[in-house]
Structure formats: C-alpha cells, structure tokens
Amino acid sequence: MLDEKLDALSQMMAQHMARPFPPGLRGLEIDDQDLVMLDADAYGCVASVREGPLSERHRAGLTQLTSVFESVLPAIDDTYATEYYAHLHNMIVLAADIERLRGK
C-alpha cells in the first residue's frame, strides 16, 4: 500500500510541475501567505516525503501546511488557480497519509 501511495504521489508531483503557475498570483498574499512561497514550501515538503520519512520538525511543518491550505483555498477566486492549489493541497494530504503509514 505504501508503494502505491508513493507512486501516486510521484505522478501528482509530475502533473503539478507540468502546470504553469497561475497568472496574476505572483506577489499575492492570502491570510499572510505568499502564494508563490506556499507553492514552493508545499512542493518541497512533498518531495521530502517521497524521499523518506520526515523528522518531527518537518512532520509538524506538513501539518501546518495542511491548515494553511484549508484557510487559503476558499479565498482563491480564480478557477484555474483554485484547481492548481487544490491539486497541491491533495498532494499534501497524500504526503501526510504516507507519513502516517510510515509511523505505524
């Protein structure tokens, strides 16, 4: 099961990298979150999960990112940008699930 989830995460990461960043969001902040940095932080965290188990500090960061997405996503009013960040949020959720499986 873990290998299947890791494969799914890799596919989602490739899909994400193939999509252009939403136009007009550079420099935009929602709830004090710079959207470019949120994208980069989330992708970096997901990439770390793919490579191996996270440290306690990084696991806390993953949990924090999940909360950030829950507050930012409803505030995005562009269809493409919403889809882009929803996909990124789904990657974070899958990464957290992978970490939970590793902890068992």
MODELLER restraints for C-alpha pairs under 7 A, 6 or more apart:
rsr = mdl.restraints
at = mdl.atoms
rsr.add(forms.Gaussian(group=physical.xy_distance, feature=features.Distance(at['CA:2:A'], at['CA:98:A']), mean=6.63, stdev=0.5))
rsr.add(forms.Gaussian(group=physical.xy_distance, feature=features.Distance(at['CA:2:A'], at['CA:101:A']), mean=6.94, stdev=0.5))
rsr.add(forms.Gaussian(group=physical.xy_distance, feature=features.Distance(at['CA:5:A'], at['CA:98:A']), mean=6.79, stdev=0.5))
rsr.add(forms.Gaussian(group=physical.xy_distance, feature=features.Distance(at['CA:6:A'], at['CA:50:A']), mean=6.39, stdev=0.5))
rsr.add(forms.Gaussian(group=physical.xy_distance, feature=features.Distance(at['CA:9:A'], at['CA:91:A']), mean=6.54, stdev=0.5))
rsr.add(forms.Gaussian(group=physical.xy_distance, feature=features.Distance(at['CA:9:A'], at['CA:94:A']), mean=6.88, stdev=0.5))
rsr.add(forms.Gaussian(group=physical.xy_distance, feature=features.Distance(at['CA:12:A'], at['CA:91:A']), mean=6.66, stdev=0.5))
rsr.add(forms.Gaussian(group=physical.xy_distance, feature=features.Distance(at['CA:22:A'], at['CA:80:A']), mean=6.76, stdev=0.5))
rsr.add(forms.Gaussian(group=physical.xy_distance, feature=features.Distance(at['CA:22:A'], at['CA:81:A']), mean=5.34, stdev=0.5))
rsr.add(forms.Gaussian(group=physical.xy_distance, feature=features.Distance(at['CA:25:A'], at['CA:35:A']), mean=6.72, stdev=0.5))
rsr.add(forms.Gaussian(group=physical.xy_distance, feature=features.Distance(at['CA:26:A'], at['CA:35:A']), mean=6.97, stdev=0.5))
rsr.add(forms.Gaussian(group=physical.xy_distance, feature=features.Distance(at['CA:26:A'], at['CA:36:A']), mean=6.12, stdev=0.5))
rsr.add(forms.Gaussian(group=physical.xy_distance, feature=features.Distance(at['CA:27:A'], at['CA:34:A']), mean=6.51, stdev=0.5))
rsr.add(forms.Gaussian(group=physical.xy_distance, feature=features.Distance(at['CA:28:A'], at['CA:34:A']), mean=5.91, stdev=0.5))
rsr.add(forms.Gaussian(group=physical.xy_distance, feature=features.Distance(at['CA:28:A'], at['CA:35:A']), mean=6.07, stdev=0.5))
rsr.add(forms.Gaussian(group=physical.xy_distance, feature=features.Distance(at['CA:29:A'], at['CA:35:A']), mean=5.89, stdev=0.5))
rsr.add(forms.Gaussian(group=physical.xy_distance, feature=features.Distance(at['CA:30:A'], at['CA:72:A']), mean=6.08, stdev=0.5))
rsr.add(forms.Gaussian(group=physical.xy_distance, feature=features.Distance(at['CA:31:A'], at['CA:72:A']), mean=6.71, stdev=0.5))
rsr.add(forms.Gaussian(group=physical.xy_distance, feature=features.Distance(at['CA:42:A'], at['CA:65:A']), mean=6.89, stdev=0.5))
rsr.add(forms.Gaussian(group=physical.xy_distance, feature=features.Distance(at['CA:42:A'], at['CA:92:A']), mean=6.79, stdev=0.5))
rsr.add(forms.Gaussian(group=physical.xy_distance, feature=features.Distance(at['CA:45:A'], at['CA:62:A']), mean=6.74, stdev=0.5))
rsr.add(forms.Gaussian(group=physical.xy_distance, feature=features.Distance(at['CA:46:A'], at['CA:91:A']), mean=6.92, stdev=0.5))
rsr.add(forms.Gaussian(group=physical.xy_distance, feature=features.Distance(at['CA:46:A'], at['CA:92:A']), mean=6.31, stdev=0.5))
rsr.add(forms.Gaussian(group=physical.xy_distance, feature=features.Distance(at['CA:46:A'], at['CA:95:A']), mean=5.88, stdev=0.5))
rsr.add(forms.Gaussian(group=physical.xy_distance, feature=features.Distance(at['CA:49:A'], at['CA:95:A']), mean=6.13, stdev=0.5))
rsr.add(forms.Gaussian(group=physical.xy_distance, feature=features.Distance(at['CA:53:A'], at['CA:99:A']), mean=6.61, stdev=0.5))
rsr.add(forms.Gaussian(group=physical.xy_distance, feature=features.Distance(at['CA:62:A'], at['CA:96:A']), mean=6.80, stdev=0.5))
rsr.add(forms.Gaussian(group=physical.xy_distance, feature=features.Distance(at['CA:66:A'], at['CA:92:A']), mean=6.61, stdev=0.5))
rsr.add(forms.Gaussian(group=physical.xy_distance, feature=features.Distance(at['CA:66:A'], at['CA:93:A']), mean=6.99, stdev=0.5))
rsr.add(forms.Gaussian(group=physical.xy_distance, feature=features.Distance(at['CA:69:A'], at['CA:89:A']), mean=6.26, stdev=0.5))
rsr.add(forms.Gaussian(group=physical.xy_distance, feature=features.Distance(at['CA:73:A'], at['CA:82:A']), mean=6.66, stdev=0.5))
rsr.add(forms.Gaussian(group=physical.xy_distance, feature=features.Distance(at['CA:73:A'], at['CA:85:A']), mean=6.89, stdev=0.5))
rsr.add(forms.Gaussian(group=physical.xy_distance, feature=features.Distance(at['CA:76:A'], at['CA:82:A']), mean=5.90, stdev=0.5))
